[in-house]
Amino acid sequence: MKPSNNVKIRNHKMKKVLIILFFFLSVKSIYAKCKGGGFQFYPEQKEISMNSIFIIQGFAKSQKQIVEFYETKVYLISENGELIELILQKILKGQKDLTQAIFKPEKELNPNTIYYLKHPDKSIDFFTKWNSDLKKREKIHWTTSDLKISESIDSDIQFEFEKTEVIFYGCGPSVNAIINVKNNLDSEILYKTEVVNLSNNRTNTFIIKEINGKLNVGHGMCAGAFAFDKTSKYKVRFTPMNTDGNTDETTEWFEFDNPFLNQK
């Protein structure tokens, strides 16, 4: 016996309701993750020099712990139990739920030594990250080499503006100006990035990393260093630095429109 037209209509409506409900729950889940928070730690490379800088970056609710570093001390502790204070150099506030603190050790680190990042409150365990190879969380740590300073930066790093881009996701858009970068170094490079709003001459500064040979200047769906209004033009320049904080020459300015203006 074939189902009646009324049954077909009810089934069709039920499918639409389930699709809408699934979409709503998915967006709500993404939104919760965006607002939850998290940390990122630099250098990302495990081997460092004896005079490395350290960056702790937090988004959303985790920004609170970053700002507390004005008052709260942070340490490195060696595998032998030696405690070395990390001296706060500055805190950089991103424009979309992202904040980073930059530290320098109070003294030169020992060579060929494992150091763990340590918070004075032992009940706080956010100095960990997931190790996909070991399938478990591990303490944030680095191993020093026998080098006092990291590899010098190649002054022949090349920068080329590619495009602006807006991609819409469930919880909001990812909005970026994309600059291609080419260098011949094997070691990790950080980029001090300065963005100027040409309508009001306000400057925002943040340290970012290249991803697959590209510098994304802007923000993702959940957080980011830079945000754009919908009428202004902007310019950006970069100062490459190694993991010791030693810098190369600052680039020329690259001007670009708000990414929304070029959206297709």
C-alpha positions in Angstrom: 0.0 0.0 0.0 1.5 3.3 -1.1 1.7 6.2 1.4 -0.9 8.9 1.0 0.1 12.5 -0.1 -0.5 13.7 3.4 2.1 11.2 4.7 4.5 12.3 2.1 4.1 15.9 3.0 4.5 15.1 6.7 7.7 13.1 6.0 9.1 16.0 3.8 8.4 18.5 6.6 10.0 16.3 9.2 13.1 16.0 7.0 13.3 19.8 6.7 12.9 20.2 10.5 15.7 17.6 11.1 18.0 19.4 8.7 17.4 22.8 10.3 17.8 21.3 13.8 21.1 19.6 12.7 22.4 22.9 11.3 21.4 24.8 14.4 23.1 22.3 16.7 26.3 22.4 14.5 26.4 26.2 14.6 25.8 26.2 18.3 28.7 23.7 18.8 31.0 25.8 16.7 30.0 29.0 18.5 30.7 27.3 21.8 34.2 26.3 20.7 34.9 29.8 19.4 33.9 31.3 22.8 35.6 28.6 24.8 39.2 29.7 24.4 42.6 28.0 23.9 46.3 28.7 23.9 49.2 28.5 21.4 52.9 28.6 22.1 55.9 29.9 20.2 58.5 28.9 19.2 56.7 25.9 17.6 60.1 24.3 16.8 61.3 22.1 19.7 65.0 23.0 19.5 65.9 26.5 20.5 69.0 28.6 21.2 70.1 29.5 24.7 68.6 33.0 24.2 65.2 32.3 22.7 62.1 34.5 23.3 58.7 32.8 24.2 55.2 33.8 23.2 52.0 32.6 24.8 48.9 33.4 22.8 45.3 33.0 24.0 41.9 33.5 22.3 38.4 34.1 23.6 38.1 33.3 27.3 41.8 32.4 27.5 42.8 36.0 26.9 42.1 36.6 30.6 45.1 34.5 31.6 47.3 36.4 29.1 46.4 39.7 30.6 47.1 38.3 34.1 50.7 37.9 33.1 51.1 41.6 34.0 50.9 40.4 37.6 51.5 36.7 37.4 55.0 35.3 37.0 55.8 32.5 34.5 58.8 30.2 34.6 60.8 27.7 32.7 61.8 24.7 34.8 64.6 22.4 33.6 64.6 18.7 33.7 67.0 19.1 36.7 64.6 21.4 38.6 66.3 24.7 37.9 63.7 27.5 37.9 64.2 30.4 35.5 61.7 33.3 35.4 60.4 34.6 32.1 60.4 38.4 32.0 57.3 39.9 30.3 58.4 42.1 27.4 55.0 43.2 26.2 51.4 42.1 25.6 49.9 42.6 22.2 46.1 42.9 21.9 44.5 41.6 18.7 41.4 43.1 17.3 39.3 40.0 17.4 39.5 37.9 20.6 43.2 37.2 20.4 46.0 38.4 22.8 49.7 37.4 23.1 52.4 37.9 25.7 56.0 38.0 24.8 58.7 36.9 27.3 62.5 36.7 27.6 64.3 34.5 30.1 65.9 36.4 33.0 69.2 34.8 32.1 70.8 32.7 29.4 69.6 29.1 29.3 71.9 26.1 29.7 72.9 24.2 26.6 71.4 20.8 25.6 68.7 21.0 28.3 65.0 20.3 28.3 62.9 23.1 29.7 59.2 22.9 30.6 56.8 25.9 30.7 55.6 26.3 34.3 52.7 28.3 35.8 53.1 29.1 39.6 49.7 27.8 40.3 50.1 24.0 40.0 46.3 23.5 39.7 46.4 25.3 36.3 47.2 22.8 33.5 46.8 24.9 30.4 50.5 24.7 29.6 49.9 21.5 27.7 49.0 20.5 24.2 47.8 17.5 22.3 50.5 15.3 20.8 48.8 13.6 17.8 51.7 11.0 17.5 51.4 9.9 21.1 47.6 10.4 21.2 47.8 12.3 24.5 48.3 15.7 26.0 51.9 16.6 26.9 53.6 19.5 28.8 54.9 22.4 26.7 58.6 22.1 26.5 61.7 22.9 24.4 65.3 21.6 24.2 68.2 24.0 23.9 71.0 23.4 21.5 74.6 24.4 22.2 74.1 27.7 20.2 73.9 31.0 22.0 72.0 32.6 19.1 69.7 31.3 16.4 70.4 31.3 12.7 70.6 34.8 11.2 67.6 35.9 9.1 68.1 35.9 5.3 67.7 39.5 4.2 66.5 38.1 0.8 63.1 37.1 2.1 60.6 38.0 -0.6 57.0 39.4 -0.1 54.3 39.7 -2.7 50.7 40.8 -2.2 48.3 38.2 -3.6 44.7 39.1 -2.8 42.1 39.8 -0.2 39.7 37.1 0.7 36.4 36.6 2.6 35.1 33.1 3.3 31.9 32.6 5.2 31.6 29.8 7.8 28.8 28.8 10.3 29.9 31.1 13.0 31.2 34.1 10.9 33.5 35.0 8.1 37.3 34.5 7.8 38.6 37.8 6.4 42.2 38.3 5.3 44.7 40.1 3.1 47.0 37.4 1.8 50.7 38.0 1.2 53.0 35.4 -0.3 56.4 35.0 1.4 59.5 33.1 0.2 62.6 32.4 2.2 65.3 29.8 2.2 65.6 29.3 5.9 64.9 26.0 7.6 64.5 27.7 11.0 61.3 29.2 12.3 60.6 32.8 11.4 58.1 35.1 13.2 56.7 38.3 11.6 56.0 41.5 13.5 53.0 42.8 11.5 51.8 46.4 11.6 48.4 47.3 10.0 47.3 50.9 9.6 43.7 52.0 9.0 44.2 54.8 6.5 40.9 56.4 7.5 42.0 57.2 11.1 45.8 56.3 11.0 45.3 53.8 13.9 48.0 51.2 14.0 47.6 47.6 15.3 50.7 45.4 15.8 50.8 41.6 16.3 53.3 38.8 15.7 52.1 36.2 13.2 53.4 33.1 11.5 53.3 32.1 7.8 51.1 29.2 6.8 52.1 27.3 3.7 54.1 30.2 2.4 51.4 32.7 3.1 50.9 35.5 5.7 47.2 35.8 6.5 46.6 39.4 7.7 43.1 39.5 9.3 41.1 37.0 11.3 39.5 33.6 11.1 36.0 32.6 12.0 36.7 32.6 15.7 39.6 34.9 16.3 42.4 36.9 14.8 45.0 39.6 15.1 43.3 42.2 12.8 39.8 43.2 11.9 38.5 45.6 9.2 35.7 48.1 8.9 33.7 48.1 5.7 34.8 51.5 4.3 38.5 52.0 5.0 41.6 51.3 3.0 44.6 49.7 4.9 48.3 49.2 4.6 50.6 46.6 6.1 54.3 45.9 6.6 56.3 43.2 8.1 59.5 42.9 10.2 60.9 39.3 10.1 62.5 38.0 13.3 64.0 34.8 14.4 63.1 32.9 17.6 65.6 35.0 19.6 63.7 38.2 18.6 66.5 39.4 16.4 65.0 41.3 13.4 65.7 41.8 9.7 64.8 44.9 7.7 61.2 46.0 7.7 59.4 45.6 4.4 57.8 48.4 2.3 54.1 49.1 2.9 51.5 47.1 1.0 48.2 49.0 0.5 44.8 47.1 0.1 41.1 47.7 0.3 38.8 46.3 2.9 38.4 42.6 1.8 34.6 42.9 1.7 34.9 45.4 -1.2 36.4 42.8 -3.5 34.0 40.0 -2.4 32.5 38.3 -5.4 
